[in-house]
Amino acid sequence: MTNFAKLNQAMGFQRSSTSDKQKMQPISTKVVKNDENSGDLSLASIASNLHDISTIVNTPIPSSDIAYSSWVVEHPSALGSFDRMMKAAKGKRIVVFLDYDGTLSPIVDDPDHAFMSNEMRAAVREVAKYFPTAVISGRSRDKVKGFVQLSNVYYAGSHGMDIMVPPKPLKPCDAKNHVTATASALDKEGDMLFQPAKRFLPAIQEISIALEEIARKIEGARVEDNRFCISVHYRKVREEDYGILEEKVKSVIENYPDFHLTRGKKVLEIRPSIEWNKGHALEYLLDTLGFSNSGDVFPLYIGDDRTDEDAFKVIEARGQGFPIIVSSIPKDTKAAFSLHDPSEVLTFLLRLARWRKASSSSRSLAQIWGPGNSHKANC
């Protein structure tokens, strides 16, 4: 409970959880009877309450709370701004993009146990009924698909270097991105795969073997093969061993000039040095799904990591859309809105689905998805 909440409670008010607006309600005051004036509050009780109030008022507010509150002014809550956001999106087609770790699931010590809740899965499924929806993760595409377990969403793994889309003609990407249509192939389920870093797979396997050897010698280190990038997790590594781990990882990458090292939340990531990231993946999916030249499209992207900033920048450059960062601490970001944690992401997604469900009676699914894409809503 914050100092402000404690003060409100001491002054006779509490927040009601039965309303979205959290109206202030008076707390019933217990009458303490004494021998001389039955029904009056005892002086001792009053003095005690006043002392509690004085203590609360004079308790310093942590600087972290002040910093976060100031940050939220610049990046307002997507829940508190929901009505204003939907008003701006009226008559537009929203396309939803979601990160996985830290957004749909909590950050956990063991990356293999980053499971999303059944409630979150149901919320994403419901959103995908009404909007084209894609999950863009740093995980391998197969792994994130195994976590999400939904057939009515699109998947992009390895920070967008492994994209699954419906089988349909694909347009070659701009040459400046070092990607051509030859990066496309069909998987065993008949979906189109777009893999701009495919030529780096042999080197990735070599690097992975070298990093596995390093991880075996440092307690708590863990190497995760994400197909087109490699993650070295150090959340369980002792602080005094981290420097050794980082130096050894760097020594491996020095032998592969076509790769570079990036940092995430307690993870070192090794990626091919191509001009391709989550922002490019967002643009590619919009293009492939037929939305690239549509002025009425509103991309909505929710993510918590620095790799999501590339997608936020794309939305900012488009001039319309909703970049939303998930964070409980202030951080530099291109996001316009914020959500505190995955539980708020869940609330936002449920509210988004309810909003569309309430308004979908006046718009057909074909209008929402665009020509040729409405079949996904029935998956």
N, C-alpha and C positions, 0 to 999 in steps of 0.2 A: 504494500500500500504506500502510495506517495505521501509526502508531507502535506500536500494540498488536500488529499483525500482524508488524511487523519484529522486535519483541521476542520474540514466540513463535518466529519462525524462528531467531533467533540463539540461543535457548535449546534448540533442537533439535526444534521442532515446526512443522508446516505444515498448512494446511487441505486436506482431501481434497475434490475437486469431484465425487466419485462418489456422495456421499450428501447427501440433503436436510438432514440434521442437521449436515453439515460436521464430521465427527469429527476430532479432533486426531491426527495421525500423526507418529511420530518421523522426523526426517530422518537418513538414513544419514550417519555421521561418517567422513570420509575419514581413514585412518591415514597419518600422515607419518613415514616411517622416518628415523632418523638413525644416524650411524656407531656410537655407543656403546650405544644401547639400541634395537635393532631392534624395530619394532612399537609403540613409544610415540609419543604425540603430541608434536610438538616444542614446546618452551617458547615459541618465537616465535609459533607458531600459536595456542597457548592465550592468550598475552598479547594477540595481535591480536583474538581473539574477545571477550575480556573488555573490551578497549577499545571494540569495536563495541557491546557490550551497554551499557556505561556511557554511550556517546554517545546511544544510543536512549532509555535511561531518562531522561537529562537533557535530551532535546530537548523543548521545550515543545509541548504539544498546541494546535493553533490554536483560538482561542475559537469560531470558526464550527463546528468539529467538536463542541465541548462543547455549544454551543447547540442544534445539530441533535439530538444524542443525548438531551438533556433534553426536547426537543420530541417526539421519537419515544416517549418514555415516556408522554406525554399522548395521543399519537395513534399507537398501536402499528401495526406493519407488518401489513397485511392478509394477507401471506404467512405471517408467523410466527403470526398469529392465526387462520389459515384453519380449522383443525379446530374451534376454539371457536366460530367464526362459523357453521359448518355445523351444529354441534350445536344452536345457538340457532334455526337455520332448519329443523330437522327437523320434518316435518309441515306446513310452510308452503309457499306458492307464491312463488317468487322472480321478480321482474320486474326486468330489467336495463336501466339507463339509462347511456349513455356520452357524454361530451363527445368532440370530435374533436381539435382542435389541442392538442398538449401531452399528450394522453391516448392516442389511437390513432395519432397521428403526432407526430414531433418538431417543436419550434418551429424554423422555418427563416427565412432572410432574405427569401426570395421567397415570399409566401403562395400563389402559383400552383403552387409545387413542394412543398407539404406533403403528400407522398404517404405513405400507409400501406404497410407492407411486405406482401408476399404472405403471410408467416407470420401477421401480425396479422389480415389479412382472413380467413384460414382459421380463426383462433381465434374471431373474431366470428361467422363462419358456423356454427361448431360450437356455440357458446353459444346462438345463436338457434334451433338445432334443439330445444333442451331448455327454453328460457325465452323468454317474450315479451321482445323486445329492441328498444330505440329509441336512436337517436343524436340528441342535442339539441345543436345547435351555433349559434354566432354567425354562421356562414357562411350564404349563401343555401341554401335547401333543395335546389335543383337542383345546386348546386356540391358540397355535402357528399355528396349521393347519387352524384354522379359520382366522388368520391374513394373512397367505400366500395364501390360497385359490388355490392351485395348486395340480393336481392329479398326475403329473409326477415326484414328488419328494418323498423321504422318510422322515419320521418325528421321532425325538427322543426328548421327553420332560423330565422335571424334571432332567436336567443335565445328560441325558442318562439313567435314571432309568425306562423309559417308551418308548420302541422302537417299531415302526411299520415297518414291513417288509413284502414282498410278502409271500403268503402261500407256504412253501416248507420245507423239512426236515431240522431241526436245529441241530447243533452239541452241545453237552453239553460243557459248558465253563470249564476252569481250576478250580479245587476245591479251589485254593488259593483265588479266587475271591468271594467265598461264594455263588456261583450261580450254579444252575443246570437247566437241560432242563425243569423241572417242572414249571419253571417261565414263560413258554410260554403258550399262549392261543390264540383263535381266537376272533376277535371282530365281531360286527354285520355285517360289510361289508366284512367279510371273510379274512381280513388281519391278519397276524400273529403278536401277541403282545408279546414282551419280557419285563417282569417286575420283575427284581431281588429283588425289595424291597416290593413286594406285601404283605408279612406277617406283615409289619409295618403299614398297613393302619388303623387299629383300634386306635393305639397310635397316629398316625398323626391326626386323627379326634379329639381326646381328646386335643392334644396340640393346634390345631387350635381354638377350642372353648375358651380355656384359653387365647390365644393371642388376640382374638376378644374382650374379656372383657377388656383387658389392653388397646387396641387401642381406644376403645370408650371413655376412660378417658383422652387421650392425643391428643390434637388438631393436626390434620394433619397426624396422624399415620394411616396406612392402611395395612390390612392383606390380602394377596393373597394366595388362596389355589391352589397350583400347583401339586395337586394329590399326588406325592410322596415326596414332600418337601413343606415347607411353607415360604413365603416371607413376611417380615415386612418392608414396605416402609416408609421412614422417610424424603423424599425430602421436604415435606411441614411442617415438624415439626420444631418448633422454636428451635434455637440453645440451649437455656437454658433448654429445655425439653428433649433433646436427651439422656443425661446421665441417666435421670430417666427411659426413655423407655428401654434403653439397660439393665439396672439393673433388671428391671421387666421381660424382656424377658429371661435373664439369670436365674432368679429365677424359671421360669417355666421349663427350660431345665434341671435344676439340678435334677428334679424329674424323668427324663427319661434318664438313663445312656446309652441307645442304640442310642442316638441322639447327634448331635453336632452342634455348631453355626459357621457359616462362614459369611464373609462380602463381599458385592459387591458395586456397585455404588449407594450410598444412600439407601442401603437395607441390612437388616439382614436376613440370610437364615438359616432355621433349616432343617437338613437332617439326615436320618438314617446313622449310623456309619458302613457302609459296604464299602468294597474296590471296589468301582465302581464310575466312573466319566466319563467326556466327552472323555477322552483318551480311556477308556475301550469300550465306545460306538462306537468310531471310529473303533477300532479293531474288534468289534463284527459285525458291518455292513460290513466291508471288508470281513470278514469270511463268513457271511451269503450270500453275493452277489457273492461269489466265487473268491474273489481276494486275500485271505490271503496268499496263497502260490505262488503268481505270482510275479516274480522278475521284471516284466515290469510295475508294477503299481506305479503311482505317486499320493499319496493323496495330495489334495490342501485344506487347512483349513483356513478360514477367520473368525476371531473373535476379540472382543475388551476387553473381561473381563478376570479377573484372573482365572476364571474357565476354560477358553479356553487354559490355559497354559498346562493342562494335555494332551490335544490333541497335542499341539506343541511338548511336550516331546516325545510322541509316534512317531511322524514323524521324529524327530531328531534321535531317537534310530534306526529307520528303515534305516537311511542313505540316503534316497531319498524321495523327496516330497517338498511341498511348504507351510510352516507355515507362515501365514501373519497376523500381528496384525493391528487393526484399532485404531489409537490413534493420538491425536493432541498435546500430551505432551510426554516427554521422560519417559519411565518406564522400569523396569527390565522385560525382556521377553526372552523366548526361540525361539521366532519367528525370521526367517531369513530375512523377508521382512516386509514392512509396507505400510499402506494406511492411509491418514490423517483423513478421515471421510466417512460416508455412500455415499456421492456423488462420492468419488473416488472409492468406492466399485462398484457402478453402472457403472462407466466408465470401470473399470477392467473387470467386467462380460460381458459387451457388446463387449469389445475387444476380450475376450476369445472366445465368441461364434462366432464372425466374423472370428477369426483365424481358428477355427475348421471347420467352414463352407467352408472356402476357401481351406482347405486341405482335406476335407472329400471325395472329388471326387476320391482320390487315395486309400481310405480305407473304407471298408464297415462298417455300423453301428454295425454289429455282431463282427467285430474286435475291435471296440471301447468299446463296452459294455461287450463283452465276451459271450460265448455260453449260450443260454437260457435266456438272459436278454434284448435282443434287443427290446422286445415288449414295454418296458417302454418308449422308445424314441417316440412312436407314441401316447402317452397319451395326 
